[in-house]
């Protein structure tokens, strides 16, 4: 099961180690939340919860259409982005599913659950896509996380999408972390109108810090979106998600988040680079991938931070393509980041 473990397991860890407080650096979620969320939830009346949601989510898709300037018929919504990923692997024309590793494990888990063949390609050492390493003849569907998890880095996908179009290979671009970059021109959304083999997946999970709402959505051609609706379970998105979309797409919140993370990424990278023995990968998102010195395994280092500092990090040894020395930490407010860096320094130098 370790292959499919994720971060954000703080309650289990607290119970295991019998500790009451834990600073969670394992979940890469925005520390800010859009204003108006609590108020909007309080406005929902009990009688609204006694009826089924609109099975086509017409109003919700219209709101997303307005936000992203994409026709509503080209949008599908799901119970988080993961539902859409699982839907893609269930398509009849998809037999072989590729992913560029190391990356989010659920792409290939969805593939295996659907009884499809999993194919792995790999980034180079700098987490750049080397097109010579990606044999599109081997896959029908290729997942690309951009910016990538766990590296936090992004790639220009224009040539990959063009080649996939020639090969009739479907490319699913997971842009769960793209909003942290703060540059819409970097998004694969700009290729939608001229590429009928492209689907772009987004969610409220990370940037909008609404993980528990479980709303994901994707954009593609009207024809392809219709295929997904045809195999989708009904009523998987709840009433809370539709109501919250009215208040979360707040330009002030978005600018504040991007500005904060841009500054904190630069500061934290500089501070982490001062710790000899660590290799800190460049990141454009709200987390860092770090390789520990050889004497430390990620599993042992994680335990030391829990026991000595009450800090939880992500052990990345279960990512395909990473070894036992990789960890991931997210970015919080400055005081917590200083506490994390000091804890890492003490363990690295004294361990």
MARMAR-505159 format. One record per residue: residue number from 1; residue in three letters; x, y, z of N, C-alpha, C in turn. Coordinates in pm, whole numbers. Example, Ala and Ser with C-alpha at 12.3 -4.5 7.8 and 13.67 -1.06 7.14 Angstrom:
BEGIN
- num_residuo_n_c1_n_c2_n_c3_ca_c1_ca_c2_ca_c3_c_c1_c_c2_c_c3
- 1_ALA_1319_-569_780_1230_-450_780_1320_-330_780
- 2_SER_1285_-225_708_1367_-106_714_1290_3_787
//
This chain:
BEGIN
- num_residuo_n_c1_n_c2_n_c3_ca_c1_ca_c2_ca_c3_c_c1_c_c2_c_c3
- 1_UNK_81_-121_0_0_0_0_84_127_0
- 2_UNK_213_117_43_292_239_55_302_314_-76
- 3_UNK_297_243_-189_308_308_-319_200_413_-337
- 4_UNK_82_393_-277_-30_484_-296_-60_568_-173
- 5_UNK_35_573_-77_18_660_38_41_804_-4
- 6_UNK_-24_896_67_-11_1038_39_27_1112_167
- 7_UNK_42_1244_155_64_1326_273_-68_1350_345
- 8_UNK_-68_1449_435_-189_1490_507_-248_1378_592
- 9_UNK_-161_1297_653_-209_1190_742_-177_1222_887
- 10_UNK_-193_1349_925_-150_1395_1056_-225_1328_1171
- 11_UNK_-354_1300_1155_-431_1238_1263_-380_1096_1291
- 12_UNK_-350_1023_1188_-295_889_1207_-160_895_1274
- 13_UNK_-77_991_1235_56_1005_1293_47_1044_1440
- 14_UNK_-42_1136_1473_-58_1176_1614_-100_1057_1700
- 15_UNK_-189_976_1648_-232_858_1723_-118_756_1736
- 16_UNK_-44_736_1630_65_638_1632_173_675_1733
- 17_UNK_210_805_1736_320_848_1823_269_909_1955
- 18_UNK_138_911_1972_77_960_2096_121_1103_2128
- 19_UNK_107_1187_2029_135_1329_2048_10_1408_2014
- 20_UNK_-5_1524_2078_-127_1602_2062_-117_1707_1953
- 21_UNK_1_1763_1934_18_1870_1836_116_1829_1729
- 22_UNK_90_1873_1608_177_1838_1497_168_1947_1391
- 23_UNK_281_2002_1354_286_2101_1247_300_2026_1115
- 24_UNK_196_2031_1034_187_1946_915_249_2014_794
- 25_UNK_365_1964_753_431_2009_631_421_1905_519
- 26_UNK_331_1810_536_319_1702_437_215_1729_330
- 27_UNK_122_1823_356_13_1851_262_38_1983_191
- 28_UNK_48_1980_60_84_2100_-18_-41_2181_-55
- 29_UNK_-96_2248_46_-220_2325_31_-195_2470_70
- 30_UNK_-257_2561_0_-246_2705_28_-277_2733_175
- 31_UNK_-198_2821_238_-227_2854_378_-340_2956_388
- 32_UNK_-377_3019_277_-487_3115_276_-614_3048_223
- 33_UNK_-727_3100_265_-858_3054_217_-935_3175_165
- 34_UNK_-1006_3163_54_-1084_3277_3_-1181_3330_109
- 35_UNK_-1193_3461_116_-1288_3519_210_-1431_3489_165
- 36_UNK_-1521_3485_260_-1661_3462_226_-1703_3317_228
- 37_UNK_-1608_3223_249_-1643_3082_246_-1738_3046_361
- 38_UNK_-1701_3085_483_-1784_3051_599_-1923_3112_587
- 39_UNK_-1927_3238_544_-2057_3305_530_-2145_3235_428
- 40_UNK_-2086_3196_316_-2165_3131_213_-2218_2995_261
- 41_UNK_-2136_2920_335_-2182_2792_388_-2298_2812_486
- 42_UNK_-2290_2918_563_-2397_2945_660_-2529_2983_593
- 43_UNK_-2520_3028_468_-2640_3067_395_-2719_2948_342
- 44_UNK_-2657_2832_338_-2724_2714_283_-2832_2668_380
- 45_UNK_-2953_2657_331_-3067_2617_414_-3083_2465_414
- 46_UNK_-3129_2408_525_-3144_2261_533_-3228_2203_420
- 47_UNK_-3332_2276_377_-3418_2221_271_-3344_2208_138
- 48_UNK_-3236_2287_120_-3157_2275_-3_-3082_2143_-7
- 49_UNK_-3054_2087_110_-2979_1962_117_-3069_1840_106
- 50_UNK_-3198_1862_98_-3294_1752_92_-3329_1713_-51
- 51_UNK_-3267_1779_-148_-3294_1749_-289_-3163_1711_-359
- 52_UNK_-3177_1632_-464_-3059_1597_-544_-3004_1720_-615
- 53_UNK_-2871_1726_-630_-2816_1831_-717_-2863_1810_-861
- 54_UNK_-2857_1915_-939_-2882_1904_-1083_-2783_1802_-1141
- 55_UNK_-2833_1697_-1203_-2748_1589_-1250_-2646_1636_-1356
- 56_UNK_-2678_1746_-1424_-2587_1800_-1526_-2504_1916_-1472
- 57_UNK_-2530_1959_-1348_-2456_2070_-1286_-2451_2192_-1379
- 58_UNK_-2565_2226_-1435_-2571_2333_-1536_-2524_2466_-1480
- 59_UNK_-2576_2506_-1364_-2538_2635_-1306_-2391_2636_-1268
- 60_UNK_-2343_2527_-1211_-2202_2519_-1173_-2111_2532_-1295
- 61_UNK_-2144_2462_-1401_-2061_2469_-1522_-2067_2608_-1586
- 62_UNK_-2180_2674_-1574_-2189_2810_-1627_-2099_2906_-1549
- 63_UNK_-2091_2886_-1419_-2001_2969_-1338_-1855_2944_-1375
- 64_UNK_-1820_2819_-1396_-1685_2786_-1438_-1658_2837_-1580
- 65_UNK_-1760_2835_-1664_-1748_2887_-1799_-1713_3035_-1798
- 66_UNK_-1779_3109_-1710_-1753_3252_-1698_-1613_3279_-1647
- 67_UNK_-1569_3201_-1548_-1436_3220_-1489_-1326_3193_-1590
- 68_UNK_-1339_3086_-1669_-1230_3042_-1756_-1254_3073_-1904
- 69_UNK_-1365_3138_-1936_-1396_3175_-2074_-1394_3054_-2168
- 70_UNK_-1456_2947_-2121_-1470_2824_-2200_-1617_2786_-2199
- 71_UNK_-1671_2747_-2314_-1812_2712_-2322_-1847_2601_-2223
- 72_UNK_-1961_2611_-2159_-2003_2516_-2056_-2010_2373_-2107
- 73_UNK_-2041_2355_-2235_-2049_2220_-2292_-1912_2154_-2303
- 74_UNK_-1807_2231_-2280_-1671_2178_-2285_-1614_2155_-2145
- 75_UNK_-1701_2152_-2045_-1659_2139_-1906_-1729_2020_-1841
- 76_UNK_-1652_1942_-1767_-1708_1836_-1683_-1661_1860_-1540
- 77_UNK_-1747_1828_-1444_-1712_1844_-1302_-1709_1707_-1236
- 78_UNK_-1631_1697_-1128_-1621_1569_-1060_-1593_1585_-912
- 79_UNK_-1596_1474_-842_-1569_1471_-699_-1419_1479_-679
- 80_UNK_-1365_1599_-693_-1221_1618_-696_-1166_1586_-833
- 81_UNK_-1042_1627_-857_-979_1597_-986_-957_1448_-1004
- 82_UNK_-947_1374_-893_-920_1231_-904_-1034_1156_-972
- 83_UNK_-1158_1199_-951_-1268_1131_-1020_-1252_1142_-1171
- 84_UNK_-1210_1258_-1217_-1192_1278_-1361_-1077_1192_-1413
- 85_UNK_-969_1181_-1334_-857_1095_-1374_-903_950_-1388
- 86_UNK_-983_903_-1292_-1032_766_-1298_-1127_747_-1417
- 87_UNK_-1209_849_-1446_-1298_842_-1562_-1219_823_-1691
- 88_UNK_-1111_897_-1705_-1031_891_-1828_-979_750_-1853
- 89_UNK_-936_682_-1748_-880_548_-1767_-989_444_-1796
- 90_UNK_-1115_479_-1775_-1224_386_-1803_-1272_393_-1948
- 91_UNK_-1225_490_-2024_-1267_502_-2163_-1231_377_-2243
- 92_UNK_-1322_334_-2329_-1300_213_-2406_-1180_219_-2498
- 93_UNK_-1152_338_-2553_-1040_349_-2647_-904_359_-2578
- 94_UNK_-904_364_-2445_-780_373_-2369_-743_236_-2314
- 95_UNK_-630_182_-2362_-581_53_-2313_-449_67_-2239
- 96_UNK_-369_168_-2279_-236_185_-2220_-225_330_-2170
- 97_UNK_-190_343_-2043_-190_474_-1977_-49_511_-1934
- 98_UNK_1_621_-1987_135_666_-1953_134_777_-1850
- 99_UNK_243_788_-1775_265_898_-1681_415_927_-1679
- 100_UNK_449_1054_-1665_590_1094_-1659_628_1100_-1512
- 101_UNK_719_1012_-1474_757_992_-1334_884_1069_-1297
- 102_UNK_897_1100_-1166_808_1077_-1053_690_1173_-1058
- 103_UNK_572_1124_-1019_454_1210_-1024_344_1151_-936
- 104_UNK_227_1212_-941_113_1173_-860_76_1028_-885
- 105_UNK_71_947_-781_54_802_-795_-85_763_-843
- 106_UNK_-184_848_-825_-321_811_-859_-343_794_-1009
- 107_UNK_-256_852_-1092_-272_831_-1237_-265_682_-1269
- 108_UNK_-160_619_-1220_-143_477_-1250_-229_388_-1161
- 109_UNK_-266_435_-1044_-361_358_-964_-496_351_-1036
- 110_UNK_-539_463_-1092_-663_465_-1169_-655_368_-1286
- 111_UNK_-541_367_-1349_-518_279_-1463_-531_132_-1422
- 112_UNK_-470_96_-1310_-474_-44_-1266_-613_-85_-1219
- 113_UNK_-682_7_-1152_-819_-21_-1108_-908_-49_-1229
- 114_UNK_-880_21_-1340_-959_4_-1462_-912_-113_-1547
- 115_UNK_-810_-183_-1501_-761_-298_-1575_-680_-262_-1698
- 116_UNK_-621_-141_-1700_-543_-97_-1815_-393_-113_-1788
- 117_UNK_-315_-109_-1892_-169_-123_-1880_-107_10_-1841
- 118_UNK_-20_7_-1739_49_128_-1694_187_135_-1758
- 119_UNK_219_252_-1816_347_273_-1881_415_394_-1817
- 120_UNK_539_378_-1776_611_488_-1712_719_545_-1803
- 121_UNK_721_677_-1812_832_751_-1870_895_831_-1756
- 122_UNK_1009_895_-1782_1078_963_-1672_1131_1099_-1714
- 123_UNK_1121_1194_-1620_1186_1324_-1637_1337_1306_-1633
- 124_UNK_1410_1405_-1683_1554_1402_-1664_1587_1444_-1521
- 125_UNK_1714_1457_-1488_1754_1484_-1350_1708_1621_-1301
- 126_UNK_1678_1711_-1394_1631_1845_-1356_1479_1856_-1369
- 127_UNK_1411_1744_-1382_1267_1738_-1397_1218_1811_-1521
- 128_UNK_1297_1804_-1626_1256_1854_-1756_1210_1737_-1843
- 129_UNK_1117_1765_-1933_1068_1662_-2023_1162_1649_-2141
- 130_UNK_1218_1530_-2157_1302_1497_-2272_1214_1417_-2367
- 131_UNK_1175_1479_-2477_1083_1414_-2570_1139_1286_-2630
- 132_UNK_1270_1274_-2634_1330_1151_-2685_1306_1033_-2592
- 133_UNK_1270_1061_-2468_1245_955_-2370_1098_911_-2366
- 134_UNK_1014_980_-2442_871_953_-2436_825_894_-2568
- 135_UNK_799_765_-2568_756_694_-2688_603_694_-2690
- 136_UNK_545_788_-2763_400_801_-2767_331_684_-2835
- 137_UNK_405_603_-2908_346_484_-2971_308_379_-2868
- 138_UNK_356_394_-2745_331_294_-2641_206_323_-2559
- 139_UNK_142_440_-2580_30_477_-2494_-88_531_-2575
- 140_UNK_-205_525_-2513_-325_586_-2569_-361_714_-2493
- 141_UNK_-318_720_-2367_-344_833_-2279_-218_862_-2201
- 142_UNK_-180_991_-2195_-62_1031_-2120_-100_1137_-2018
- 143_UNK_-73_1111_-1890_-93_1209_-1785_35_1291_-1767
- 144_UNK_18_1424_-1756_130_1513_-1726_85_1608_-1616
- 145_UNK_156_1608_-1506_127_1700_-1395_215_1824_-1414
- 146_UNK_152_1942_-1427_226_2062_-1462_167_2185_-1392
- 147_UNK_238_2243_-1292_365_2199_-1232_352_2060_-1170
- 148_UNK_465_1995_-1166_465_1856_-1125_466_1840_-973
- 149_UNK_404_1735_-928_411_1690_-789_484_1556_-790
- 150_UNK_603_1546_-728_649_1621_-612_756_1727_-636
- 151_UNK_792_1758_-760_907_1847_-783_873_1994_-773
- 152_UNK_749_2032_-805_710_2174_-803_750_2250_-928
- 153_UNK_815_2183_-1023_862_2249_-1144_764_2228_-1258
- 154_UNK_769_2319_-1357_679_2308_-1471_758_2295_-1601
- 155_UNK_687_2255_-1707_748_2239_-1838_661_2306_-1944
- 156_UNK_725_2348_-2053_653_2392_-2172_604_2267_-2245
- 157_UNK_475_2251_-2257_418_2128_-2312_379_2140_-2459
- 158_UNK_409_2250_-2522_360_2274_-2658_404_2166_-2756
- 159_UNK_531_2129_-2754_579_2029_-2849_525_1889_-2816
- 160_UNK_516_1857_-2689_461_1729_-2650_315_1716_-2696
- 161_UNK_237_1820_-2676_97_1817_-2718_87_1807_-2870
- 162_UNK_174_1878_-2942_173_1873_-3088_203_1731_-3138
- 163_UNK_305_1668_-3080_341_1533_-3123_231_1433_-3088
- 164_UNK_170_1451_-2972_61_1362_-2933_-58_1376_-3027
- 165_UNK_-83_1498_-3072_-192_1522_-3168_-166_1443_-3296
- 166_UNK_-44_1441_-3342_-8_1367_-3463_-27_1216_-3445
- 167_UNK_-4_1168_-3324_-12_1025_-3293_-152_984_-3246
- 168_UNK_-244_1081_-3234_-378_1054_-3183_-374_1000_-3040
- 169_UNK_-285_1055_-2961_-271_1018_-2820_-336_1128_-2734
- 170_UNK_-419_1087_-2642_-485_1182_-2553_-387_1229_-2445
- 171_UNK_-377_1359_-2426_-291_1416_-2321_-380_1480_-2215
- 172_UNK_-366_1432_-2091_-438_1489_-1977_-340_1569_-1894
- 173_UNK_-357_1700_-1894_-266_1789_-1820_-331_1825_-1687
- 174_UNK_-270_1781_-1580_-318_1808_-1445_-257_1940_-1398
- 175_UNK_-340_2044_-1392_-292_2177_-1354_-337_2216_-1213
- 176_UNK_-342_2119_-1125_-383_2144_-987_-299_2252_-920
- 177_UNK_-172_2264_-958_-82_2360_-896_-51_2481_-985
- 178_UNK_-112_2490_-1101_-77_2597_-1195_-108_2736_-1140
- 179_UNK_-212_2750_-1059_-248_2883_-1008_-138_2944_-922
- 180_UNK_-54_2862_-860_56_2916_-779_159_2987_-866
- 181_UNK_168_2950_-993_265_3011_-1083_228_3156_-1111
- 182_UNK_98_3183_-1118_51_3320_-1136_68_3375_-1276
- 183_UNK_72_3287_-1375_88_3330_-1514_0_3243_-1602
- 184_UNK_-115_3295_-1640_-212_3215_-1717_-157_3172_-1853
- 185_UNK_-58_3245_-1905_-2_3208_-2035_76_3078_-2029
- 186_UNK_107_3032_-1910_180_2905_-1893_87_2785_-1896
- 187_UNK_-42_2810_-1890_-140_2702_-1884_-162_2638_-2021
- 188_UNK_-191_2508_-2019_-225_2438_-2144_-363_2475_-2195
- 189_UNK_-437_2554_-2120_-569_2598_-2166_-561_2669_-2300
- 190_UNK_-449_2732_-2330_-437_2808_-2455_-434_2719_-2578
- 191_UNK_-416_2587_-2559_-412_2495_-2673_-547_2429_-2700
- 192_UNK_-646_2451_-2614_-771_2377_-2624_-841_2393_-2758
- 193_UNK_-841_2514_-2811_-918_2540_-2933_-859_2473_-3057
- 194_UNK_-732_2438_-3052_-672_2378_-3172_-625_2233_-3151
- 195_UNK_-654_2175_-3034_-611_2038_-3006_-728_1957_-2953
- 196_UNK_-778_1863_-3033_-891_1783_-2988_-849_1661_-2908
- 197_UNK_-717_1648_-2882_-667_1535_-2802_-625_1579_-2662
- 198_UNK_-667_1698_-2621_-619_1757_-2495_-733_1773_-2395
- 199_UNK_-704_1739_-2270_-796_1767_-2160_-714_1830_-2047
- 200_UNK_-762_1942_-1994_-692_2014_-1887_-775_2001_-1760
- 201_UNK_-709_1953_-1654_-777_1923_-1528_-736_2024_-1421
- 202_UNK_-836_2076_-1349_-812_2169_-1240_-897_2130_-1121
- 203_UNK_-873_2194_-1005_-948_2160_-884_-940_2274_-783
- 204_UNK_-1030_2269_-685_-1028_2366_-575_-932_2324_-465
- 205_UNK_-875_2206_-477_-803_2142_-367_-685_2221_-313
- 206_UNK_-591_2258_-397_-462_2310_-351_-461_2462_-339
- 207_UNK_-483_2532_-450_-471_2677_-448_-582_2743_-367
- 208_UNK_-703_2689_-379_-816_2749_-307_-839_2687_-170
- 209_UNK_-754_2591_-132_-753_2533_3_-889_2479_44
- 210_UNK_-959_2416_-49_-1091_2360_-20_-1091_2211_-50
- 211_UNK_-993_2143_6_-976_2000_-19_-1102_1921_15
- 212_UNK_-1165_1953_128_-1280_1878_172_-1405_1898_89
- 213_UNK_-1407_2003_7_-1524_2027_-78_-1531_1925_-192
- 214_UNK_-1416_1874_-234_-1407_1773_-339_-1470_1818_-469
- 215_UNK_-1418_1925_-524_-1462_1970_-656_-1343_1979_-750
- 216_UNK_-1349_1899_-856_-1254_1909_-964_-1330_1934_-1093
- 217_UNK_-1261_1984_-1195_-1327_2010_-1322_-1224_2004_-1433
- 218_UNK_-1273_1977_-1553_-1182_1961_-1666_-1243_2021_-1791
- 219_UNK_-1154_2057_-1885_-1191_2125_-2008_-1136_2046_-2127
- 220_UNK_-1218_2029_-2228_-1173_1964_-2350_-1270_2000_-2462
- 221_UNK_-1267_1926_-2571_-1363_1949_-2678_-1501_1903_-2633
- 222_UNK_-1605_1959_-2692_-1741_1921_-2657_-1764_1771_-2681
- 223_UNK_-1708_1721_-2789_-1724_1579_-2823_-1661_1490_-2716
- 224_UNK_-1542_1526_-2673_-1473_1441_-2575_-1538_1451_-2437
- 225_UNK_-1578_1571_-2398_-1645_1588_-2268_-1773_1505_-2265
- 226_UNK_-1845_1498_-2377_-1967_1417_-2383_-1937_1269_-2357
- 227_UNK_-1821_1221_-2404_-1782_1083_-2378_-1765_1058_-2228
- 228_UNK_-1707_1155_-2160_-1686_1139_-2016_-1817_1142_-1939
- 229_UNK_-1908_1233_-1978_-2040_1237_-1914_-2112_1103_-1928
- 230_UNK_-2090_1037_-2039_-2162_912_-2067_-2121_799_-1971
- 231_UNK_-2003_806_-1913_-1957_699_-1823_-1945_747_-1678
- 232_UNK_-1986_869_-1652_-1972_927_-1519_-2088_886_-1428
- 233_UNK_-2057_855_-1302_-2162_829_-1205_-2241_957_-1179
- 234_UNK_-2371_946_-1150_-2451_1067_-1124_-2428_1123_-983
- 235_UNK_-2452_1251_-969_-2456_1321_-839_-2330_1306_-755
- 236_UNK_-2214_1313_-816_-2091_1299_-737_-2041_1432_-680
- 237_UNK_-2098_1543_-722_-2061_1675_-671_-2175_1726_-583
- 238_UNK_-2141_1775_-464_-2246_1812_-369_-2287_1958_-381
- 239_UNK_-2391_1994_-306_-2448_2128_-312_-2353_2235_-260
- 240_UNK_-2264_2198_-167_-2171_2296_-111_-2076_2349_-219
- 241_UNK_-2030_2261_-306_-1935_2301_-410_-1994_2408_-500
- 242_UNK_-2118_2389_-542_-2180_2485_-633_-2196_2621_-567
- 243_UNK_-2233_2624_-441_-2252_2751_-373_-2120_2823_-349
- 244_UNK_-2015_2749_-320_-1886_2812_-289_-1819_2873_-411
- 245_UNK_-1848_2819_-528_-1787_2874_-649_-1824_3021_-667
- 246_UNK_-1935_3063_-609_-1976_3204_-619_-1877_3300_-553
- 247_UNK_-1805_3251_-451_-1722_3343_-371_-1572_3316_-378
- 248_UNK_-1530_3199_-426_-1387_3167_-414_-1300_3229_-523
- 249_UNK_-1356_3255_-641_-1274_3311_-748_-1260_3462_-729
- 250_UNK_-1185_3495_-627_-1166_3631_-582_-1029_3679_-631
- 251_UNK_-1027_3779_-717_-901_3825_-776_-803_3873_-669
- 252_UNK_-854_3938_-564_-767_3986_-457_-701_3869_-384
- 253_UNK_-779_3764_-356_-723_3644_-293_-617_3581_-382
- 254_UNK_-645_3571_-510_-552_3508_-603_-420_3584_-610
- 255_UNK_-428_3717_-620_-306_3798_-627_-226_3791_-497
- 256_UNK_-297_3792_-385_-230_3785_-255_-155_3652_-241
- 257_UNK_-219_3543_-281_-157_3412_-269_-33_3400_-357
- 258_UNK_-46_3444_-482_67_3435_-575_184_3519_-525
- 259_UNK_158_3640_-478_263_3728_-430_332_3668_-308
- 260_UNK_253_3614_-216_310_3554_-96_402_3438_-131
- 261_UNK_354_3348_-214_433_3228_-245_555_3261_-330
- 262_UNK_543_3357_-416_659_3396_-496_773_3443_-405
- 263_UNK_738_3524_-306_839_3575_-212_890_3465_-121
- 264_UNK_800_3382_-71_840_3280_26_918_3166_-40
- 265_UNK_885_3134_-164_962_3033_-238_1108_3077_-249
- 266_UNK_1129_3203_-287_1266_3254_-303_1340_3254_-170
- 267_UNK_1274_3302_-64_1339_3307_67_1371_3167_119
- 268_UNK_1275_3077_109_1293_2943_165_1398_2864_86
- 269_UNK_1401_2881_-44_1503_2813_-125_1642_2860_-83
- 270_UNK_1658_2989_-64_1787_3044_-22_1829_2989_114
- 271_UNK_1735_2982_207_1767_2933_341_1798_2783_340
- 272_UNK_1721_2706_266_1746_2562_260_1878_2530_192
- 273_UNK_1914_2611_92_2040_2590_21_2162_2612_110
- 274_UNK_2143_2681_220_2253_2705_314_2287_2580_395
- 275_UNK_2197_2484_398_2218_2363_477_2299_2263_395
- 276_UNK_2423_2246_430_2512_2159_353_2464_2014_359
- 277_UNK_2474_1948_246_2434_1809_238_2297_1788_177
- 278_UNK_2217_1894_173_2085_1883_112_2091_1926_-35
- 279_UNK_2007_1864_-117_1985_1916_-252_1840_1957_-261
- 280_UNK_1815_2086_-286_1680_2139_-292_1646_2168_-438
- 281_UNK_1546_2100_-490_1508_2117_-630_1435_2251_-648
- 282_UNK_1461_2321_-757_1386_2445_-784_1237_2418_-794
- 283_UNK_1157_2511_-744_1012_2492_-743_942_2620_-784
- 284_UNK_828_2605_-851_741_2718_-884_609_2708_-809
- 285_UNK_599_2611_-722_472_2588_-653_491_2608_-503
- 286_UNK_398_2557_-423_398_2586_-280_465_2476_-198
- 287_UNK_564_2410_-255_636_2304_-185_773_2284_-248
- 288_UNK_860_2213_-175_993_2181_-223_1019_2032_-212
- 289_UNK_1084_1976_-313_1138_1841_-308_1284_1853_-265
- 290_UNK_1323_1771_-168_1458_1780_-111_1520_1640_-108
- 291_UNK_1647_1632_-146_1721_1506_-130_1812_1519_-10
- 292_UNK_1798_1425_83_1875_1425_206_2014_1367_185
- 293_UNK_2106_1394_277_2236_1327_271_2220_1175_276
- 294_UNK_2317_1103_222_2307_958_210_2284_888_343
- 295_UNK_2334_946_452_2321_879_582_2178_882_636
- 296_UNK_2093_963_573_1955_975_617_1859_911_516
- 297_UNK_1772_824_561_1660_783_477_1542_876_508
- 298_UNK_1454_889_413_1337_975_433_1252_924_548
- 299_UNK_1239_793_559_1156_734_665_1211_768_803
- 300_UNK_1343_754_820_1403_783_952_1401_932_981
- 301_UNK_1426_1015_879_1426_1159_898_1286_1209_935
- 302_UNK_1186_1155_869_1048_1191_902_1017_1160_1047
- 303_UNK_1059_1043_1093_1032_1005_1231_1105_1096_1330
- 304_UNK_1228_1133_1298_1304_1222_1388_1235_1357_1400
- 305_UNK_1185_1411_1288_1117_1541_1295_987_1531_1375
- 306_UNK_919_1418_1366_797_1399_1445_830_1394_1593
- 307_UNK_924_1309_1631_954_1286_1772_1026_1403_1838
- 308_UNK_1120_1465_1765_1201_1571_1825_1142_1710_1809
- 309_UNK_1058_1730_1705_1014_1867_1673_863_1879_1650
- 310_UNK_791_1768_1655_647_1768_1629_612_1832_1494
- 311_UNK_692_1792_1394_674_1839_1256_657_1717_1165
- 312_UNK_558_1722_1077_533_1613_984_570_1656_843
- 313_UNK_655_1576_777_693_1601_638_646_1484_552
- 314_UNK_663_1495_423_623_1389_329_743_1304_293
- 315_UNK_738_1177_327_836_1079_283_806_1048_136
- 316_UNK_900_1079_46_876_1063_-98_939_937_-155
- 317_UNK_981_846_-69_1047_725_-119_954_634_-198
- 318_UNK_820_656_-187_727_572_-262_694_627_-400
- 319_UNK_754_738_-439_736_790_-575_824_712_-671
- 320_UNK_765_664_-779_841_596_-884_945_692_-941
- 321_UNK_1072_653_-933_1179_737_-985_1257_812_-879
- 322_UNK_1209_810_-754_1283_870_-643_1335_758_-553
- 323_UNK_1443_787_-480_1499_685_-391_1461_712_-246
- 324_UNK_1522_641_-156_1485_645_-14_1529_771_57
- 325_UNK_1591_865_-15_1646_985_50_1568_1113_18
- 326_UNK_1453_1102_-44_1377_1221_-86_1260_1251_8
- 327_UNK_1246_1380_40_1132_1427_118_1070_1546_47
- 328_UNK_946_1579_86_880_1699_34_825_1779_151
- 329_UNK_842_1910_144_787_1999_247_708_2109_178
- 330_UNK_595_2145_236_520_2256_178_567_2387_238
- 331_UNK_506_2496_199_547_2629_244_433_2689_326
- 332_UNK_468_2737_445_371_2801_532_413_2945_556
- 333_UNK_359_3006_664_397_3142_699_541_3141_751
- 334_UNK_606_3259_751_750_3269_778_790_3207_912
- 335_UNK_716_3232_1018_756_3180_1149_760_3027_1150
- 336_UNK_663_2963_1087_662_2817_1080_774_2766_990
- 337_UNK_799_2837_881_908_2797_792_1043_2806_861
- 338_UNK_1061_2907_943_1185_2919_1022_1198_2803_1119
- 339_UNK_1087_2764_1179_1089_2649_1271_1125_2521_1197
- 340_UNK_1069_2502_1078_1102_2384_998_1249_2381_962
- 341_UNK_1300_2491_912_1439_2496_867_1534_2470_984
- 342_UNK_1503_2526_1100_1587_2503_1217_1583_2355_1258
- 343_UNK_1466_2293_1249_1454_2150_1281_1534_2065_1183
- 344_UNK_1526_2097_1056_1605_2023_955_1753_2041_982
- 345_UNK_1794_2166_1010_1936_2193_1037_1987_2109_1154
- 346_UNK_1912_2106_1263_1957_2031_1381_1970_1882_1351
- 347_UNK_1875_1826_1278_1880_1682_1250_1989_1648_1149
- 348_UNK_2002_1730_1045_2103_1702_943_2244_1709_1001
- 349_UNK_2269_1809_1084_2404_1829_1138_2434_1743_1261
- 350_UNK_2329_1705_1335_2352_1630_1459_2316_1483_1449
- 351_UNK_2248_1447_1339_2201_1309_1329_2312_1211_1294
//
